[in-house]
Each structure stands twice: as C-alpha cells, then as structure tokens.
Amino acid sequence: MAMSPSADPAMELSSARHGDAVVLSPRGRIDHAGAEGFKTALAPYLARCVPGHPLILDLAGVDYIASVGLRVLMLASRQIRAQGGTILVAALQPLVREIFEISKFTLVFPCFASVADALADPAARPQPGAAGR
C-alpha cells in the first residue's frame, strides 16, 4: 500500500498478512517530512489491531526516525494497548536501534532481530480466549 500523496514521496508503507498477523514495512525516513503521512497510513491498521491479530512493524527499510516518528509510534502503542492488541517491532537498522535504545523505546515495544523472530514470538500468536477480552 502506498502512502497518501500528501506524504513524503520517499516514504512508502507496504503490508503483508502472515496468518492472523499483519506485517507493515515502511521504507525511507520517518522524519518531519514523512511522519504525518506515516501516521495517516498506519491508522487503518491500528484500528484493526485487536487481540489475536498482532501488528508487526518491519523497520528494515527505515534508515532514520526522528522524534516526531517516535511520537507516532508512542501514540500507536497507546491506541493498540487500549484495544487489547499487540504491536511488535522487527529488523531495526543500527541507527534506528540506537535511537530506540537511547529513547527507551525498547521498553515500549518488543523488538526482534527479524520479522520471522517476531512472528515466532508467543505475543504474535493468538491466545486462547483472546477474542473475548
């Protein structure tokens, strides 16, 4: 899925379904130019992230994230937690991982070396009775 025309043209967001999980793969920089478009593109996926249907952010294609991008992720985390859903982060590039560590976002989001590792995590699998929570 491409982002809206108002978004930074260098920022793209694609999606793929893996069982009950949705993997979103942004590409480019999540900075002042692209954060609002990223937020807009993320919104419909956040709305569908409920128990048993985790969202995995594959950040392999993100080479930089600014504070405004971190804010988008923090708001996403709050929304998903309120809905009882799960959001996981995978494949952080070295600079993005450093930013996550410095800002303590590694405490906000479970971080995995790869999408495969995130999909294998129990948090990414439906829990018995999760749909009724």
C-alpha positions as CSV (number, residue, x, y, z in Angstrom):
1,M,0.0,0.0,0.0
2,A,1.5,3.3,-1.0
3,M,1.0,6.3,1.3
4,S,-1.2,9.2,0.5
5,P,0.0,11.9,-2.0
6,S,0.5,14.3,0.9
7,A,3.1,12.1,2.4
8,D,6.8,12.4,1.8
9,P,7.3,10.8,-1.6
10,A,10.4,8.9,-0.3
11,M,8.3,7.2,2.4
12,E,6.3,4.1,1.5
13,L,4.4,1.6,3.5
14,S,3.6,-1.9,2.3
15,S,1.7,-4.6,4.1
16,A,1.5,-8.4,4.2
17,R,-0.6,-10.8,6.1
18,H,1.0,-13.8,7.9
19,G,-1.8,-15.8,9.4
20,D,-3.5,-13.5,11.9
21,A,-0.6,-11.1,12.0
22,V,-0.2,-8.1,9.7
23,V,3.4,-7.0,8.9
24,L,3.8,-3.4,7.9
25,S,7.0,-2.4,6.2
26,P,7.7,1.3,6.0
27,R,10.6,2.4,3.7
28,G,12.6,5.6,4.0
29,R,12.9,8.2,6.7
30,I,10.3,8.7,9.4
31,D,11.1,12.4,10.0
32,H,9.3,15.7,10.0
33,A,8.5,15.4,6.2
34,G,7.2,11.8,6.5
35,A,5.8,11.4,10.0
36,E,2.3,12.7,9.3
37,G,1.9,10.6,6.2
38,F,3.2,7.6,8.2
39,K,0.6,8.3,10.9
40,T,-2.2,8.5,8.3
41,A,-1.1,5.3,6.5
42,L,-0.8,3.5,9.9
43,A,-4.3,4.5,11.1
44,P,-6.4,1.8,9.4
45,Y,-4.1,-0.9,10.5
46,L,-4.2,0.3,14.1
47,A,-7.9,0.3,14.1
48,R,-7.9,-3.4,13.1
49,C,-5.3,-4.4,15.7
50,V,-7.2,-6.3,18.3
51,P,-6.4,-9.4,20.5
52,G,-5.3,-12.2,18.3
53,H,-4.4,-10.0,15.4
54,P,-1.0,-8.5,16.1
55,L,0.7,-5.8,14.1
56,I,4.4,-6.2,13.3
57,L,6.4,-3.2,12.2
58,D,9.2,-4.4,9.9
59,L,11.7,-1.4,10.2
60,A,14.4,-3.0,8.0
61,G,13.7,-0.3,5.3
62,V,13.8,2.6,7.8
63,D,17.2,4.3,7.9
64,Y,16.2,7.1,10.3
65,I,13.4,8.0,12.7
66,A,13.1,11.5,14.2
67,S,11.3,12.4,17.5
68,V,8.1,13.1,15.5
69,G,8.3,9.5,14.2
70,L,8.8,8.2,17.7
71,R,5.7,10.2,18.8
72,V,3.6,8.5,16.0
73,L,4.8,5.1,17.4
74,M,4.0,6.1,21.0
75,L,0.5,7.1,20.1
76,A,0.1,3.9,18.1
77,S,1.3,1.9,21.1
78,R,-1.3,3.6,23.4
79,Q,-4.1,3.0,20.9
80,I,-3.3,-0.6,20.4
81,R,-2.9,-1.3,24.2
82,A,-6.3,0.4,24.8
83,Q,-7.8,-2.0,22.2
84,G,-6.1,-5.0,23.8
85,G,-3.9,-5.6,20.7
86,T,-0.2,-6.2,20.3
87,I,2.4,-4.3,18.3
88,L,5.9,-5.7,17.8
89,V,8.9,-4.2,16.1
90,A,11.4,-6.1,13.9
91,A,14.6,-5.7,12.0
92,L,15.8,-2.3,13.2
93,Q,18.7,-0.8,11.3
94,P,21.7,0.1,13.5
95,L,20.9,3.8,13.7
96,V,17.2,3.2,14.3
97,R,18.1,0.6,17.0
98,E,20.4,3.2,18.7
99,I,17.6,5.8,18.7
100,F,15.2,3.2,20.1
101,E,17.7,2.3,22.9
102,I,18.5,5.9,23.8
103,S,14.8,6.9,23.9
104,K,14.0,3.7,25.8
105,F,11.5,2.7,23.1
106,T,12.9,-0.8,23.5
107,L,10.9,-0.9,26.8
108,V,7.8,0.3,25.0
109,F,7.9,-2.2,22.1
110,P,9.1,-5.8,22.0
111,C,12.0,-5.6,19.5
112,F,13.1,-8.6,17.3
113,A,16.1,-9.2,15.0
114,S,13.8,-10.2,12.2
115,V,10.2,-10.5,11.2
116,A,10.5,-14.3,11.4
117,D,11.6,-14.0,15.0
118,A,8.7,-11.6,15.8
119,L,6.2,-14.0,14.1
120,A,7.6,-16.9,16.2
121,D,7.1,-15.0,19.5
122,P,4.1,-16.0,21.6
123,A,2.8,-12.4,21.6
124,A,2.3,-12.7,17.8
125,R,0.2,-15.8,18.1
126,P,-3.5,-15.8,19.0
127,Q,-4.1,-16.6,22.7
128,P,-6.9,-18.9,23.6
129,G,-9.9,-16.8,24.5
130,A,-8.2,-13.6,23.3
131,A,-11.1,-12.6,21.1
132,G,-13.4,-12.3,24.1
133,R,-11.2,-10.0,26.1
